[in-house]
Amino acid sequence: MTGVIVVWVVAAVAAVLVGILAPEDWRAAWMGVGMGLVIPVAFAVQLWSGRSQGFIQRVALSVIGGLLVMGFIGVGLGLATLFSA
């Protein structure tokens, strides 16, 4: 379970970096790139754990959780952009 949470933290860091570094018009596109980087991280973390039992479930939970984390942060960034104008 620790590996799953590590991937979620990586997704949160990626989303925050996109929010800080990407221009407002390009944030949605960069969120997709960030999620594309989270998927190989999920595989690498789960392979590194060395356990074969439940590998697919752990990777799926990591990726779906990362997607949700990035989605929530993306919604927050979108609302902040909407109300800052």
Biopython code that builds the backbone (N, CA, C, O; Angstrom):
import numpy as np
from Bio.PDB.StructureBuilder import StructureBuilder

atoms = [
    (1, "MET", "N", (0.815, -1.197, 0.000)),
    (1, "MET", "CA", (0.000, 0.000, 0.000)),
    (1, "MET", "C", (0.858, 1.260, 0.000)),
    (1, "MET", "O", (0.428, 2.307, -0.484)),
    (2, "THR", "N", (2.056, 1.162, 0.536)),
    (2, "THR", "CA", (2.949, 2.316, 0.564)),
    (2, "THR", "C", (3.290, 2.777, -0.846)),
    (2, "THR", "O", (3.361, 3.977, -1.111)),
    (3, "GLY", "N", (3.500, 1.827, -1.750)),
    (3, "GLY", "CA", (3.821, 2.177, -3.132)),
    (3, "GLY", "C", (2.691, 2.918, -3.813)),
    (3, "GLY", "O", (2.937, 3.801, -4.635)),
    (4, "VAL", "N", (1.460, 2.573, -3.486)),
    (4, "VAL", "CA", (0.300, 3.252, -4.060)),
    (4, "VAL", "C", (0.283, 4.713, -3.603)),
    (4, "VAL", "O", (0.053, 5.618, -4.405)),
    (5, "ILE", "N", (0.525, 4.930, -2.326)),
    (5, "ILE", "CA", (0.513, 6.292, -1.785)),
    (5, "ILE", "C", (1.667, 7.108, -2.358)),
    (5, "ILE", "O", (1.525, 8.310, -2.584)),
    (6, "VAL", "N", (2.798, 6.468, -2.591)),
    (6, "VAL", "CA", (3.937, 7.166, -3.206)),
    (6, "VAL", "C", (3.547, 7.691, -4.589)),
    (6, "VAL", "O", (3.884, 8.820, -4.946)),
    (7, "VAL", "N", (2.847, 6.882, -5.355)),
    (7, "VAL", "CA", (2.423, 7.304, -6.691)),
    (7, "VAL", "C", (1.432, 8.463, -6.593)),
    (7, "VAL", "O", (1.481, 9.390, -7.402)),
    (8, "TRP", "N", (0.531, 8.417, -5.607)),
    (8, "TRP", "CA", (-0.423, 9.513, -5.425)),
    (8, "TRP", "C", (0.304, 10.810, -5.081)),
    (8, "TRP", "O", (-0.080, 11.881, -5.551)),
    (9, "VAL", "N", (1.343, 10.718, -4.268)),
    (9, "VAL", "CA", (2.122, 11.908, -3.914)),
    (9, "VAL", "C", (2.849, 12.448, -5.144)),
    (9, "VAL", "O", (2.908, 13.660, -5.353)),
    (10, "VAL", "N", (3.396, 11.555, -5.950)),
    (10, "VAL", "CA", (4.055, 11.987, -7.197)),
    (10, "VAL", "C", (3.048, 12.691, -8.105)),
    (10, "VAL", "O", (3.377, 13.703, -8.724)),
    (11, "ALA", "N", (1.833, 12.167, -8.187)),
    (11, "ALA", "CA", (0.786, 12.803, -9.001)),
    (11, "ALA", "C", (0.445, 14.191, -8.462)),
    (11, "ALA", "O", (0.268, 15.132, -9.236)),
    (12, "ALA", "N", (0.353, 14.319, -7.137)),
    (12, "ALA", "CA", (0.055, 15.621, -6.542)),
    (12, "ALA", "C", (1.173, 16.618, -6.818)),
    (12, "ALA", "O", (0.909, 17.775, -7.142)),
    (13, "VAL", "N", (2.398, 16.183, -6.693)),
    (13, "VAL", "CA", (3.539, 17.066, -6.969)),
    (13, "VAL", "C", (3.551, 17.477, -8.435)),
    (13, "VAL", "O", (3.809, 18.638, -8.753)),
    (14, "ALA", "N", (3.275, 16.535, -9.326)),
    (14, "ALA", "CA", (3.232, 16.851, -10.760)),
    (14, "ALA", "C", (2.132, 17.865, -11.057)),
    (14, "ALA", "O", (2.343, 18.792, -11.839)),
    (15, "ALA", "N", (0.961, 17.700, -10.443)),
    (15, "ALA", "CA", (-0.138, 18.627, -10.687)),
    (15, "ALA", "C", (0.175, 20.018, -10.153)),
    (15, "ALA", "O", (-0.145, 21.015, -10.800)),
    (16, "VAL", "N", (0.791, 20.095, -8.992)),
    (16, "VAL", "CA", (1.158, 21.401, -8.432)),
    (16, "VAL", "C", (2.220, 22.066, -9.298)),
    (16, "VAL", "O", (2.163, 23.273, -9.533)),
    (17, "LEU", "N", (3.185, 21.292, -9.771)),
    (17, "LEU", "CA", (4.205, 21.864, -10.663)),
    (17, "LEU", "C", (3.588, 22.376, -11.964)),
    (17, "LEU", "O", (3.980, 23.429, -12.467)),
    (18, "VAL", "N", (2.633, 21.640, -12.502)),
    (18, "VAL", "CA", (1.930, 22.115, -13.698)),
    (18, "VAL", "C", (1.208, 23.417, -13.386)),
    (18, "VAL", "O", (1.241, 24.352, -14.186)),
    (19, "GLY", "N", (0.559, 23.486, -12.234)),
    (19, "GLY", "CA", (-0.141, 24.705, -11.849)),
    (19, "GLY", "C", (0.774, 25.893, -11.691)),
    (19, "GLY", "O", (0.386, 27.025, -11.978)),
    (20, "ILE", "N", (1.996, 25.643, -11.231)),
    (20, "ILE", "CA", (2.940, 26.737, -11.015)),
    (20, "ILE", "C", (3.648, 27.129, -12.309)),
    (20, "ILE", "O", (3.795, 28.316, -12.601)),
    (21, "LEU", "N", (4.084, 26.144, -13.082)),
    (21, "LEU", "CA", (4.967, 26.410, -14.218)),
    (21, "LEU", "C", (4.259, 26.617, -15.553)),
    (21, "LEU", "O", (4.771, 27.334, -16.412)),
    (22, "ALA", "N", (3.102, 26.009, -15.743)),
    (22, "ALA", "CA", (2.440, 26.072, -17.049)),
    (22, "ALA", "C", (1.599, 27.341, -17.163)),
    (22, "ALA", "O", (0.984, 27.773, -16.188)),
    (23, "PRO", "N", (1.576, 27.932, -18.346)),
    (23, "PRO", "CA", (0.678, 29.069, -18.562)),
    (23, "PRO", "C", (-0.779, 28.619, -18.421)),
    (23, "PRO", "O", (-1.098, 27.453, -18.651)),
    (24, "GLU", "N", (-1.649, 29.541, -18.046)),
    (24, "GLU", "CA", (-3.045, 29.197, -17.785)),
    (24, "GLU", "C", (-3.714, 28.513, -18.970)),
    (24, "GLU", "O", (-4.508, 27.593, -18.776)),
    (25, "ASP", "N", (-3.414, 28.935, -20.173)),
    (25, "ASP", "CA", (-4.039, 28.355, -21.357)),
    (25, "ASP", "C", (-3.586, 26.926, -21.631)),
    (25, "ASP", "O", (-4.279, 26.185, -22.327)),
    (26, "TRP", "N", (-2.452, 26.535, -21.104)),
    (26, "TRP", "CA", (-1.872, 25.228, -21.407)),
    (26, "TRP", "C", (-1.933, 24.255, -20.246)),
    (26, "TRP", "O", (-1.413, 23.144, -20.357)),
    (27, "ARG", "N", (-2.546, 24.630, -19.140)),
    (27, "ARG", "CA", (-2.557, 23.755, -17.967)),
    (27, "ARG", "C", (-3.240, 22.420, -18.228)),
    (27, "ARG", "O", (-2.750, 21.380, -17.787)),
    (28, "ALA", "N", (-4.351, 22.434, -18.928)),
    (28, "ALA", "CA", (-5.072, 21.179, -19.190)),
    (28, "ALA", "C", (-4.212, 20.224, -20.017)),
    (28, "ALA", "O", (-4.185, 19.022, -19.750)),
    (29, "ALA", "N", (-3.523, 20.747, -21.001)),
    (29, "ALA", "CA", (-2.659, 19.898, -21.828)),
    (29, "ALA", "C", (-1.500, 19.335, -21.003)),
    (29, "ALA", "O", (-1.143, 18.166, -21.150)),
    (30, "TRP", "N", (-0.923, 20.151, -20.153)),
    (30, "TRP", "CA", (0.193, 19.691, -19.337)),
    (30, "TRP", "C", (-0.240, 18.722, -18.250)),
    (30, "TRP", "O", (0.558, 17.900, -17.800)),
    (31, "MET", "N", (-1.502, 18.809, -17.820)),
    (31, "MET", "CA", (-2.005, 17.812, -16.865)),
    (31, "MET", "C", (-2.001, 16.425, -17.507)),
    (31, "MET", "O", (-1.678, 15.434, -16.851)),
    (32, "GLY", "N", (-2.358, 16.358, -18.784)),
    (32, "GLY", "CA", (-2.296, 15.082, -19.500)),
    (32, "GLY", "C", (-0.880, 14.552, -19.601)),
    (32, "GLY", "O", (-0.650, 13.349, -19.474)),
    (33, "VAL", "N", (0.065, 15.447, -19.829)),
    (33, "VAL", "CA", (1.473, 15.038, -19.876)),
    (33, "VAL", "C", (1.918, 14.543, -18.499)),
    (33, "VAL", "O", (2.623, 13.540, -18.383)),
    (34, "GLY", "N", (1.495, 15.259, -17.464)),
    (34, "GLY", "CA", (1.837, 14.831, -16.105)),
    (34, "GLY", "C", (1.274, 13.459, -15.780)),
    (34, "GLY", "O", (1.944, 12.633, -15.160)),
    (35, "MET", "N", (0.040, 13.220, -16.202)),
    (35, "MET", "CA", (-0.565, 11.897, -15.965)),
    (35, "MET", "C", (0.162, 10.833, -16.772)),
    (35, "MET", "O", (0.314, 9.698, -16.321)),
    (36, "GLY", "N", (0.608, 11.201, -17.959)),
    (36, "GLY", "CA", (1.390, 10.267, -18.768)),
    (36, "GLY", "C", (2.707, 9.893, -18.104)),
    (36, "GLY", "O", (3.242, 8.813, -18.355)),
    (37, "LEU", "N", (3.232, 10.763, -17.268)),
    (37, "LEU", "CA", (4.452, 10.444, -16.527)),
    (37, "LEU", "C", (4.163, 9.637, -15.262)),
    (37, "LEU", "O", (5.018, 8.888, -14.790)),
    (38, "VAL", "N", (2.967, 9.791, -14.720)),
    (38, "VAL", "CA", (2.608, 9.063, -13.502)),
    (38, "VAL", "C", (2.437, 7.573, -13.789)),
    (38, "VAL", "O", (2.742, 6.744, -12.932)),
    (39, "ILE", "N", (1.958, 7.224, -14.969)),
    (39, "ILE", "CA", (1.705, 5.816, -15.287)),
    (39, "ILE", "C", (2.989, 4.982, -15.247)),
    (39, "ILE", "O", (2.990, 3.933, -14.604)),
    (40, "PRO", "N", (4.083, 5.394, -15.900)),
    (40, "PRO", "CA", (5.315, 4.598, -15.780)),
    (40, "PRO", "C", (5.872, 4.591, -14.352)),
    (40, "PRO", "O", (6.481, 3.610, -13.925)),
    (41, "VAL", "N", (5.661, 5.686, -13.617)),
    (41, "VAL", "CA", (6.101, 5.709, -12.220)),
    (41, "VAL", "C", (5.351, 4.647, -11.426)),
    (41, "VAL", "O", (5.939, 3.967, -10.585)),
    (42, "ALA", "N", (4.050, 4.499, -11.692)),
    (42, "ALA", "CA", (3.262, 3.489, -10.994)),
    (42, "ALA", "C", (3.801, 2.090, -11.283)),
    (42, "ALA", "O", (3.943, 1.279, -10.368)),
    (43, "PHE", "N", (4.100, 1.804, -12.540)),
    (43, "PHE", "CA", (4.670, 0.503, -12.880)),
    (43, "PHE", "C", (6.020, 0.303, -12.198)),
    (43, "PHE", "O", (6.288, -0.761, -11.639)),
    (44, "ALA", "N", (6.862, 1.320, -12.246)),
    (44, "ALA", "CA", (8.202, 1.191, -11.662)),
    (44, "ALA", "C", (8.129, 0.968, -10.155)),
    (44, "ALA", "O", (8.843, 0.120, -9.620)),
    (45, "VAL", "N", (7.281, 1.714, -9.471)),
    (45, "VAL", "CA", (7.173, 1.566, -8.017)),
    (45, "VAL", "C", (6.654, 0.188, -7.656)),
    (45, "VAL", "O", (7.154, -0.437, -6.721)),
    (46, "GLN", "N", (5.657, -0.296, -8.387)),
    (46, "GLN", "CA", (5.090, -1.608, -8.069)),
    (46, "GLN", "C", (6.053, -2.740, -8.443)),
    (46, "GLN", "O", (6.086, -3.765, -7.762)),
    (47, "LEU", "N", (6.825, -2.572, -9.501)),
    (47, "LEU", "CA", (7.839, -3.577, -9.828)),
    (47, "LEU", "C", (8.959, -3.580, -8.797)),
    (47, "LEU", "O", (9.509, -4.629, -8.461)),
    (48, "TRP", "N", (9.286, -2.402, -8.303)),
    (48, "TRP", "CA", (10.360, -2.281, -7.326)),
    (48, "TRP", "C", (10.007, -2.993, -6.016)),
    (48, "TRP", "O", (10.893, -3.481, -5.314)),
    (49, "SER", "N", (8.716, -3.049, -5.693)),
    (49, "SER", "CA", (8.308, -3.706, -4.450)),
    (49, "SER", "C", (8.630, -5.201, -4.480)),
    (49, "SER", "O", (8.836, -5.805, -3.428)),
    (50, "GLY", "N", (8.676, -5.805, -5.666)),
    (50, "GLY", "CA", (9.081, -7.195, -5.793)),
    (50, "GLY", "C", (8.012, -8.220, -5.462)),
    (50, "GLY", "O", (8.307, -9.413, -5.404)),
    (51, "ARG", "N", (6.787, -7.790, -5.246)),
    (51, "ARG", "CA", (5.693, -8.719, -4.955)),
    (51, "ARG", "C", (4.859, -8.920, -6.210)),
    (51, "ARG", "O", (4.474, -7.961, -6.878)),
    (52, "SER", "N", (4.584, -10.190, -6.522)),
    (52, "SER", "CA", (3.780, -10.474, -7.712)),
    (52, "SER", "C", (2.292, -10.549, -7.389)),
    (52, "SER", "O", (1.460, -10.310, -8.264)),
    (53, "GLN", "N", (1.945, -10.879, -6.146)),
    (53, "GLN", "CA", (0.541, -10.979, -5.755)),
    (53, "GLN", "C", (-0.122, -9.610, -5.814)),
    (53, "GLN", "O", (0.323, -8.668, -5.158)),
    (54, "GLY", "N", (-1.185, -9.505, -6.600)),
    (54, "GLY", "CA", (-1.950, -8.265, -6.667)),
    (54, "GLY", "C", (-1.280, -7.139, -7.443)),
    (54, "GLY", "O", (-1.615, -5.969, -7.258)),
    (55, "PHE", "N", (-0.337, -7.489, -8.310)),
    (55, "PHE", "CA", (0.391, -6.458, -9.050)),
    (55, "PHE", "C", (-0.563, -5.592, -9.878)),
    (55, "PHE", "O", (-0.492, -4.364, -9.832)),
    (56, "ILE", "N", (-1.441, -6.231, -10.623)),
    (56, "ILE", "CA", (-2.359, -5.492, -11.493)),
    (56, "ILE", "C", (-3.274, -4.597, -10.668)),
    (56, "ILE", "O", (-3.534, -3.456, -11.050)),
    (57, "GLN", "N", (-3.757, -5.098, -9.555)),
    (57, "GLN", "CA", (-4.640, -4.301, -8.711)),
    (57, "GLN", "C", (-3.911, -3.099, -8.116)),
    (57, "GLN", "O", (-4.474, -2.007, -8.039)),
    (58, "ARG", "N", (-2.671, -3.295, -7.699)),
    (58, "ARG", "CA", (-1.895, -2.181, -7.131)),
    (58, "ARG", "C", (-1.592, -1.127, -8.187)),
    (58, "ARG", "O", (-1.679, 0.070, -7.912)),
    (59, "VAL", "N", (-1.240, -1.562, -9.386)),
    (59, "VAL", "CA", (-0.969, -0.603, -10.458)),
    (59, "VAL", "C", (-2.246, 0.151, -10.819)),
    (59, "VAL", "O", (-2.221, 1.368, -11.005)),
    (60, "ALA", "N", (-3.356, -0.568, -10.918)),
    (60, "ALA", "CA", (-4.628, 0.084, -11.241)),
    (60, "ALA", "C", (-5.022, 1.078, -10.163)),
    (60, "ALA", "O", (-5.460, 2.184, -10.479)),
    (61, "LEU", "N", (-4.877, 0.711, -8.904)),
    (61, "LEU", "CA", (-5.200, 1.618, -7.809)),
    (61, "LEU", "C", (-4.280, 2.833, -7.821)),
    (61, "LEU", "O", (-4.716, 3.950, -7.545)),
    (62, "SER", "N", (-3.023, 2.618, -8.138)),
    (62, "SER", "CA", (-2.074, 3.734, -8.217)),
    (62, "SER", "C", (-2.457, 4.704, -9.325)),
    (62, "SER", "O", (-2.477, 5.917, -9.113)),
    (63, "VAL", "N", (-2.757, 4.180, -10.498)),
    (63, "VAL", "CA", (-3.061, 5.017, -11.652)),
    (63, "VAL", "C", (-4.394, 5.738, -11.467)),
    (63, "VAL", "O", (-4.493, 6.935, -11.736)),
    (64, "ILE", "N", (-5.414, 5.021, -11.014)),
    (64, "ILE", "CA", (-6.724, 5.655, -10.825)),
    (64, "ILE", "C", (-6.655, 6.692, -9.709)),
    (64, "ILE", "O", (-7.233, 7.772, -9.829)),
    (65, "GLY", "N", (-5.959, 6.372, -8.635)),
    (65, "GLY", "CA", (-5.780, 7.354, -7.558)),
    (65, "GLY", "C", (-5.009, 8.567, -8.023)),
    (65, "GLY", "O", (-5.354, 9.696, -7.674)),
    (66, "GLY", "N", (-3.964, 8.345, -8.812)),
    (66, "GLY", "CA", (-3.205, 9.473, -9.368)),
    (66, "GLY", "C", (-4.064, 10.341, -10.270)),
    (66, "GLY", "O", (-3.949, 11.567, -10.259)),
    (67, "LEU", "N", (-4.924, 9.702, -11.051)),
    (67, "LEU", "CA", (-5.839, 10.443, -11.912)),
    (67, "LEU", "C", (-6.796, 11.298, -11.080)),
    (67, "LEU", "O", (-7.041, 12.459, -11.407)),
    (68, "LEU", "N", (-7.329, 10.727, -10.013)),
    (68, "LEU", "CA", (-8.240, 11.479, -9.149)),
    (68, "LEU", "C", (-7.528, 12.636, -8.442)),
    (68, "LEU", "O", (-8.067, 13.738, -8.348)),
    (69, "VAL", "N", (-6.324, 12.379, -7.951)),
    (69, "VAL", "CA", (-5.560, 13.432, -7.283)),
    (69, "VAL", "C", (-5.286, 14.578, -8.244)),
    (69, "VAL", "O", (-5.493, 15.743, -7.907)),
    (70, "MET", "N", (-4.820, 14.242, -9.446)),
    (70, "MET", "CA", (-4.544, 15.287, -10.429)),
    (70, "MET", "C", (-5.835, 15.984, -10.864)),
    (70, "MET", "O", (-5.832, 17.185, -11.132)),
    (71, "GLY", "N", (-6.923, 15.240, -10.932)),
    (71, "GLY", "CA", (-8.199, 15.840, -11.296)),
    (71, "GLY", "C", (-8.676, 16.843, -10.270)),
    (71, "GLY", "O", (-9.120, 17.934, -10.627)),
    (72, "PHE", "N", (-8.590, 16.483, -8.981)),
    (72, "PHE", "CA", (-9.011, 17.408, -7.932)),
    (72, "PHE", "C", (-8.151, 18.666, -7.906)),
    (72, "PHE", "O", (-8.665, 19.773, -7.745)),
    (73, "ILE", "N", (-6.853, 18.494, -8.065)),
    (73, "ILE", "CA", (-5.975, 19.662, -8.093)),
    (73, "ILE", "C", (-6.243, 20.484, -9.345)),
    (73, "ILE", "O", (-6.215, 21.714, -9.294)),
    (74, "GLY", "N", (-6.501, 19.820, -10.468)),
    (74, "GLY", "CA", (-6.837, 20.534, -11.700)),
    (74, "GLY", "C", (-8.121, 21.341, -11.579)),
    (74, "GLY", "O", (-8.206, 22.462, -12.080)),
    (75, "VAL", "N", (-9.124, 20.765, -10.908)),
    (75, "VAL", "CA", (-10.368, 21.505, -10.680)),
    (75, "VAL", "C", (-10.091, 22.725, -9.807)),
    (75, "VAL", "O", (-10.614, 23.810, -10.062)),
    (76, "GLY", "N", (-9.281, 22.546, -8.796)),
    (76, "GLY", "CA", (-8.911, 23.675, -7.944)),
    (76, "GLY", "C", (-8.187, 24.756, -8.712)),
    (76, "GLY", "O", (-8.451, 25.943, -8.517)),
    (77, "LEU", "N", (-7.272, 24.358, -9.590)),
    (77, "LEU", "CA", (-6.550, 25.336, -10.410)),
    (77, "LEU", "C", (-7.514, 26.050, -11.367)),
    (77, "LEU", "O", (-7.415, 27.259, -11.577)),
    (78, "GLY", "N", (-8.439, 25.286, -11.938)),
    (78, "GLY", "CA", (-9.413, 25.887, -12.853)),
    (78, "GLY", "C", (-10.302, 26.889, -12.144)),
    (78, "GLY", "O", (-10.568, 27.967, -12.675)),
    (79, "LEU", "N", (-10.767, 26.546, -10.946)),
    (79, "LEU", "CA", (-11.596, 27.480, -10.187)),
    (79, "LEU", "C", (-10.801, 28.712, -9.771)),
    (79, "LEU", "O", (-11.322, 29.827, -9.796)),
    (80, "ALA", "N", (-9.555, 28.517, -9.393)),
    (80, "ALA", "CA", (-8.721, 29.657, -9.031)),
    (80, "ALA", "C", (-8.510, 30.577, -10.219)),
    (80, "ALA", "O", (-8.525, 31.798, -10.065)),
    (81, "THR", "N", (-8.316, 30.015, -11.387)),
    (81, "THR", "CA", (-8.162, 30.829, -12.593)),
    (81, "THR", "C", (-9.453, 31.552, -12.937)),
    (81, "THR", "O", (-9.433, 32.714, -13.343)),
    (82, "LEU", "N", (-10.560, 30.872, -12.775)),
    (82, "LEU", "CA", (-11.864, 31.466, -13.100)),
    (82, "LEU", "C", (-12.172, 32.652, -12.200)),
    (82, "LEU", "O", (-12.662, 33.681, -12.664)),
    (83, "PHE", "N", (-11.885, 32.509, -10.926)),
    (83, "PHE", "CA", (-12.239, 33.558, -9.984)),
    (83, "PHE", "C", (-11.166, 34.636, -9.827)),
    (83, "PHE", "O", (-11.420, 35.666, -9.202)),
    (84, "SER", "N", (-9.984, 34.418, -10.377)),
    (84, "SER", "CA", (-8.935, 35.432, -10.290)),
    (84, "SER", "C", (-9.068, 36.502, -11.360)),
    (84, "SER", "O", (-8.483, 37.578, -11.237)),
    (85, "ALA", "N", (-9.828, 36.220, -12.406)),
    (85, "ALA", "CA", (-9.956, 37.182, -13.510)),
    (85, "ALA", "C", (-10.943, 38.282, -13.213)),
    (85, "ALA", "O", (-11.156, 39.163, -14.047)),
]
sb = StructureBuilder()
sb.init_structure("model")
sb.init_model(0)
sb.init_chain("A")
sb.init_seg("    ")
for serial, (resi, resn, name, xyz) in enumerate(atoms, 1):
    if name == "N":
        sb.init_residue(resn, " ", resi, " ")
    sb.init_atom(name, np.array(xyz, "f"), 0.0, 1.0, " ", f" {name:<3s}", serial, name[0])
structure = sb.get_structure()
